[in-house]
């Protein structure tokens, strides 16, 4: 008897909201650990990392589009700033 494993279902992004692109160097690409955050992390180090991420986003040229995409695709953005 052979066992067949089912592949996990792929979640596709909402095609109505394109992911924003830029060639500019972005903090989320160069320092992704700044943006990895789970709900309930409130240590001094966690709060400092969140502040770095928030500051980086405030000057980002695609921040508005990124937020719009993340809100439209919650299943694909379960963690992060």
PyMOL commands that set and color helices and strands:
alter all, ss='L'
color gray80, all
select helices_A, chain A and resi 27-30+32-34+44-58+63-72+74-76
alter helices_A, ss='H'
color red, helices_A
deselect
rebuild
show_as cartoon
